């Protein structure tokens, strides 16, 4: 397991966010864009973004850094720790690459309670994407099962997912301790001066939700079975990795939490900054990313 001493790191460190669906990532993307105007949230190019073969490849990431000089970092559903990780594993097609754009990489991810994440994913596809899933149909689609485990291991390998959290990530946050995680994260980056104020993004309306408690006993059991590996993985991440990060924090976390929460009251992301970033985002998503995918023989986007 890496040390979590929060030594000051280079300000030019490339931030690399492995974003699991419905785990606070949209809000975190906006925080990162507010901090680093040249941070890019990658387009979810493939319908089944959690499949290992649909991950953005090392060669694409390297080319993206060449085509967009000064890129501060990337994140998205198609990122994987092994594409910028220090290990070489031919079985998982891993590559040794600890640098992007000539800079050291800070690899991080956020974990969410598996049942809450699963139900949020189900509701998002129903409400926002307009897919008329029933919960029984959603559970029957095995691609939605144990999403965290598959994102980190490339399959349903709990031991490998735990190893990845231990060794392949420089920071692991928790969505249910989001404010604490932001404070810990900025120290892991070596930038305690950064503002981590935020407003919530991409939240669903309560009236539109089907909740876990609304399900029958049989359906609740099926949802739990579909997330059995993730339940163990997130507990491990919480009690082992996050707890160690928390213990190693050098500041007064409780006092800093009060300051952050007070500052967040009524906070809104600067709209002018988003407008300034829009040309870069549009060029990246509508031109550069599609060209890179085609250049590296990636499939065209499909919808279910």
For each residue, the residues with C-beta under 8 A, 3 or more apart:
1: 166 167 241 244
2: 166 167 170
3: 248
4: 188 244 245 248
5: 248
6: 187 188 190 248 249 250
7: 190
8: 190
9: 13 104 106 188 189 190 191
10: 13 103 104 190
11: 190 191
12: 103
13: 9 10 103 104 105 106 189 190
14: 65 71 72 73 99 100 101 103 104 105 106
15: 32 36 39 72 73 74 75 105 106 108 189
16: 73 74 75 79 84 100 105 106 107 108
17: 25 28 29 32 73 74 75 76 79 108 109
18: 75 79 80 81 107 108 109 151 152 169
19: 23 25 28 29 41 75 76 77 79 109 110
20: 23 25 77 109 110 111 112 117 147 148 151
21: 25 49 50 77 117 121 124 147
22: 25 112 117 120 121 124
23: 19 20 110 111 112 117 148 175
24: 27 28 110 112 175 178
25: 17 19 20 21 22 28 29 75 77 110
26: 29 30 201 202
27: 24 30 31 178 198 199 200 201 202
28: 17 19 24 25 31 32 75 110
29: 17 19 25 26 32 33 39 41 75 201
30: 26 27 33 34 198 199 201 269
31: 27 28 34 35 182 196 198
32: 15 17 28 29 35 36 39 41 73 75
33: 29 30 36 37 39 41 273 274 277
34: 30 31 195 197 198 269 270 273
35: 31 32 39 194 195 196
36: 15 32 33 39 72 73
37: 33 72 273 276 277 280
38: 68 70 71 72 280
39: 15 29 32 33 35 36 71 72 73 74 75
40: 64 68 71 73 74 75 280 281 284
41: 19 29 32 33 74 75 76 281
42: 45 56 74 75 76 77 78 79 289
43: 76 285 289
44: 49 76 77 78
45: 42 49 54 56 78 289 293 298 301
46: 49 51 54 78 299 301 302
47: 301 302 303 304
48: 51 54 143
49: 21 44 45 46 54 77 78
50: 21 54 77 143 147 150 151
51: 46 48 54 143
52: 55 80 92 93 150 154 155
53:
54: 45 46 48 49 50 51 78
55: 52 78 79 80 83
56: 42 45 60 61 76 78 79 80 83
57: 60 61 83 296 298
58: 61 62 83 84 95 97
59: 62 63 296
60: 56 57 63 64 292 293 296 298
61: 56 57 58 64 65 74 83 84 100
62: 58 59 65 66 97 100 101
63: 59 60 66 67 292 295 296
64: 40 60 61 67 68 71 74 284 288 289 292
65: 14 61 62 68 69 71 100 101 102
66: 62 63 69 101
67: 63 64 288 292
68: 38 40 64 65 71 280 284 288
69: 65 66 101
70: 38
71: 14 38 39 40 64 65 68 74 101
72: 14 15 36 37 38 39
73: 14 15 16 17 32 36 39 40 106
74: 15 16 17 39 40 41 42 61 64 71 79
75: 15 16 17 18 19 25 28 29 32 39 40 41 42 79
76: 17 19 41 42 43 44 56 79
77: 19 20 21 25 42 44 49 50
78: 42 44 45 46 49 54 55 56
79: 16 17 18 19 42 55 56 74 75 76 83
80: 18 52 55 56 83 151 154
81: 18 84 85 107 109 152 164 168 169
82: 85 87 89 92 93 94 95 154 164 168
83: 55 56 57 58 61 79 80 94 95 97
84: 16 58 61 81 97 98 100 105 107
85: 81 82 94 95 96 97 98 107 168
86: 96 98 168
87: 82 94 96 167 168
88: 94 95 96
89: 82 92 93 94
90: 93 94
91:
92: 52 82 89 154
93: 52 82 89 90
94: 82 83 85 87 88 89 90
95: 58 82 83 85 88
96: 85 86 87 88
97: 58 62 83 84 85 100
98: 84 85 86 104 105
99: 14 102 103 104 105
100: 14 16 61 62 65 84 97 103 105
101: 14 62 65 66 69 71
102: 65 99
103: 10 12 13 14 99 100
104: 9 10 13 14 98 99
105: 13 14 15 16 84 98 99 100
106: 9 13 14 15 16 73 170 171 188 189
107: 16 18 81 84 85 168 169 170 171
108: 15 16 17 18 169 170 171 172 173 185 188
109: 17 18 19 20 81 151 152 165 169 171 172 173
110: 19 20 23 24 25 28 172 173 174 175 178 181
111: 20 23 148 172 173 174 175 233 234 237 238 242
112: 20 22 23 24 116 117 120 148 174 175 176 234
113: 116 117 175 176 234
114: 117 118 146 147 148 227 230 231 233 234
115: 118 119 212 223 224 227 231
116: 112 113 119 120 212
117: 20 21 22 23 112 113 114 120 121 147 148 230
118: 114 115 121 122 144 147 223 226 227
119: 115 116 122 123 209 210 211 212 223
120: 22 112 116 117 123 124 204
121: 21 22 117 118 124 125 144 147
122: 118 119 125 126 133 135 138 144 210
123: 119 120 126 127 204 208 209 210
124: 21 22 120 121 127 128 129 204
125: 121 122 128 129 131 133 138
126: 122 123 129 130 131 132 133 208 210
127: 123 124 130 204 205 208 209
128: 124 125 204
129: 124 125 126
130: 126 127
131: 125 126 304
132: 126
133: 122 125 126 137 138
134: 137 138
135: 122 138 139 210 215 219 223
136: 139 140 219 222
137: 133 134 140 141
138: 122 125 133 134 135 141 144
139: 135 136 144 219 222 223 226
140: 136 137
141: 137 138 144
142: 145
143: 48 50 51
144: 118 121 122 138 139 141 147 226
145: 142 150 156 226 227
146: 114 149 150 156 226 227 228 229 230 233
147: 20 21 50 114 117 118 121 144 150 151 230
148: 20 23 111 112 114 117 151 152 161 230 233 234
149: 146 152 153 156 157 158 161 229 230 233
150: 50 52 145 146 147 153 154 155 156
151: 18 20 50 80 109 147 148
152: 18 81 109 148 149 160 161 164 165 168 233
153: 149 150 156 157 158 160 161 164
154: 52 80 82 92 150 157 160
155: 52 150 160
156: 145 146 149 150 153 229
157: 149 153 154 160 161
158: 149 153 161 162 229 232 233
159: 162 163
160: 152 153 154 155 157 163 164
161: 148 149 152 153 157 158 164 165 229 233
162: 158 159 165 166 233 236
163: 159 160 166 167 168
164: 81 82 152 153 160 161 167 168 169
165: 109 152 161 162 168 169 172 233 236 237 241
166: 1 2 162 163 169 240 241
167: 1 2 87 163 164
168: 81 82 85 86 87 107 152 163 164 165
169: 18 81 107 108 109 164 165 166 172
170: 2 106 107 108 188
171: 106 107 108 109 184 185 188 189 245
172: 108 109 110 111 165 169 237 241 242 245
173: 108 109 110 111 177 178 181 182 184 185 242
174: 110 111 112 177 178 180 181 237 238 242
175: 23 24 110 111 112 113 178 181
176: 112 113
177: 173 174 180 181 242
178: 24 27 110 173 174 175 181 182
179: 182 183 257 260 261 264
180: 174 177 183 184 246 253 257
181: 110 173 174 175 177 178 184 185 242
182: 31 173 178 179 185 186 196 198 260
183: 179 180 186 187 196 249 251 253 256 257 260
184: 171 173 180 181 187 188 245 246 249 253
185: 108 171 173 181 182 188 189 196
186: 182 183 189 191 192 194 196
187: 6 183 184 190 191 192 249 250 251
188: 4 6 9 106 108 170 171 184 185 245
189: 9 13 15 106 171 185 186 194
190: 6 7 8 9 10 11 13 187
191: 9 11 186 187 194
192: 186 187 251
193:
194: 35 186 189 191
195: 34 35
196: 31 35 182 183 185 186 260
197: 34 260 263 264 267
198: 27 30 31 34 182 264 267 269
199: 27 30 264 267 268 269
200: 27 203
201: 26 27 29 30
202: 26 27
203: 200
204: 120 123 124 127 128 208 209
205: 127 208 209
206: 209
207:
208: 123 126 127 204 205
209: 119 123 127 204 205 206
210: 119 122 123 126 135 214 215
211: 119 214 215
212: 115 116 119 215 220 223
213:
214: 210 211
215: 135 210 211 212 219 220 223
216: 219 220
217: 220 221
218: 221 222
219: 135 136 139 215 216 222 223
220: 212 215 216 217 223 224
221: 217 218 224 225
222: 136 139 218 219 225 226
223: 115 118 119 135 139 212 215 219 220 226 227
224: 115 220 221 227 228 231
225: 221 222 228
226: 118 139 144 145 146 222 223
227: 114 115 118 145 146 223 224 230 231
228: 146 224 225 231 232
229: 146 149 156 158 161 232 233
230: 114 117 146 147 148 149 227 233 234
231: 114 115 224 227 228 234 235
232: 158 228 229 235 236
233: 111 114 146 148 149 152 158 161 162 165 229 230 236 237
234: 111 112 113 114 148 230 231 237 238
235: 231 232 238 239
236: 162 165 232 233 239 240 241
237: 111 165 172 174 233 234 240 241 242
238: 111 174 234 235 241 242 243
239: 235 236 242 243
240: 166 236 237 243 244
241: 1 165 166 172 236 237 238 244 245
242: 111 172 173 174 177 181 237 238 239 245 246
243: 238 239 240 246 247
244: 1 4 240 241 247 248
245: 4 171 172 184 188 241 242 248 249
246: 180 184 242 243 249 253
247: 243 244
248: 3 4 5 6 244 245
249: 6 183 184 187 245 246 253
250: 6 187
251: 183 187 192 255 256
252: 255 256
253: 180 183 184 246 249 256 257
254: 257 258
255: 251 252 258 259
256: 183 251 252 253 259 260
257: 179 180 183 253 254 260 261
258: 254 255 261 262
259: 255 256 262 263
260: 179 182 183 196 197 256 257 263 264
261: 179 257 258 264 265
262: 258 259 265
263: 197 259 260 267
264: 179 197 198 199 260 261 267
265: 261 262
266:
267: 197 198 199 263 264
268: 199 271
269: 30 34 198 199 273 274
270: 34 273 274
271: 268 274 275
272: 275 276
273: 33 34 37 269 270 276 277
274: 33 269 270 271 277 278
275: 271 272 278
276: 37 272 273 279
277: 33 37 273 274 280 281
278: 274 275 281 282
279: 276 282 283
280: 37 38 40 68 277 283 284
281: 40 41 277 278 284 285
282: 278 279 285 286
283: 279 280 286 287 288
284: 40 64 68 280 281 287 288 289
285: 43 281 282 288 289
286: 282 283 289 290
287: 283 284 290 291
288: 64 67 68 283 284 285 291 292
289: 42 43 45 64 284 285 286 292 293
290: 286 287 293 294
291: 287 288 294 295
292: 60 63 64 67 288 289 295 296 298
293: 45 60 289 290 296 298 299 300
294: 290 291 297 298
295: 63 291 292
296: 57 59 60 63 292 293
297: 294
298: 45 57 60 292 293 294
299: 46 293 302
300: 293
301: 45 46 47
302: 46 47 299
303: 47
304: 47 131
